[in-house]
Amino acid sequence: MPHNESSSLIILQALLKADSDFVSGNDLAEKLGVSRVSIWGRMEQLRSQGFEFEAVTRKGYRITKKPESLNPLLAQAYLTNPEECPDLVFLTTIDSTNDHATRLLANDYEAPFFVISNQQTLGRGRMGRKWHSPPSSNLYLSFGSRPYVRPDRMQLFTLWMGVYVARHLRDWLDLDIGLKWPNDLFYNGKKLGGMLTEARVDADSLRELIFGIGLNVNQTKEDWPKELTDSATSLRELTGGELDLNKTAALLIEAIYKGYQAFLEGNIRTNFESMWPEFDILKGQTIEAETRDGTIEGVASGLDNRGSLIVKTTKGTVTTLNSGDVHLKRK
Ligand code: BTN
């Protein structure tokens, strides 16, 4: 990070930590080993990005307004340990953050890294669906890596990451966020976000891994396209207030990176079996699943330790699905 940017980041972190209290310009100058004039210069530069500060003689500065749309410095300032976080690539607009991550990996960009965009013009969901990606209200983020993971473990990856994301959001907002197998974040029967993992496997070993997530943050009911009004929701709708997009981005980045590190290190199968049930919104529900061999109907009965969905079918048999599309049957 260029020197000027890293001093702006340190200033922002100090101001965010102080919350509504003042931070003295002298303290900031001392901390950074620069003059007060130079602090003033950095504050002016932050103002040009949409921050507003109150400056009071002998007291110092405090933040009075933060940018509402995605701001790289602010998102980083919210991270608990910005220095331990992989590289963050912020974009104003892109076709798809997953596609951009694929290109970066193909061009030997140092991994792991995150790609975050303010909007996507060709956002993709599972099964060739489109992912609604308007500017400035939601998060579109991909994590690119070149891990060493046995391909047979990959079926668990999205599910595992989903647990980390759902748990972080639940703890932060005190909302009972759940997961709908295999890749949806759900609340009260509505979709809050979706995940799309893409991997390149060569000669039996995993070369490149991209984990993409779209999270509906500040989208309002009126702004959904008609076909999504009844099936989608956003954190704003659930909490009843606008969320800080940059803080939410930081939380998501931390959840993903923690989840990824734990996936590489841990005893994932055993841990997964104990983690999943807490978030499983399908368990005990009558479902209909579209599989390659046709539609099956039955009661969802949890996952096995490979991440496959166990279904007790209406025909009295038990079957496991390792991919597919599931709908809850209305009673
Ligand atoms: C789904 O529910 O079908 C998965 C949706 C995944 C959407 C995210 S948004 C960021 C990343 N880039 C994409 O094009 N798709 C994923």
Residues whose N, C-alpha, C, O or C-beta is under 5 A from the ligand:
A	BS01	BTN	S96 T97 N98 L122 G123 R124 G125 R126 W131 Y140 L141 N183 G194 M195 L196 G212 I213 G214
